[in-house]
């Protein structure tokens, strides 16, 4: 049985790249905000 407890080291190991953010609705919102602020990046 797998127990889903996320420890702090795996929290820190969260991926933060552009492509990773594109995979969720919230991340797409972040990318859109960055594009608006800095132009295309």
C-alpha positions, 0 to 999 in steps of 0.5 A: 500500500502506498501512503501519500505523504509528501515530505518537505524534501519532495516539496522543495524538489518541485519542478519549476520550468516553463513546460512544467507550469504549462501542464496545469491551469494555474501554471498557465496563468503564471506563464501568461502573467510573466509574458504580459510583464516581460514580453515573450520569454 
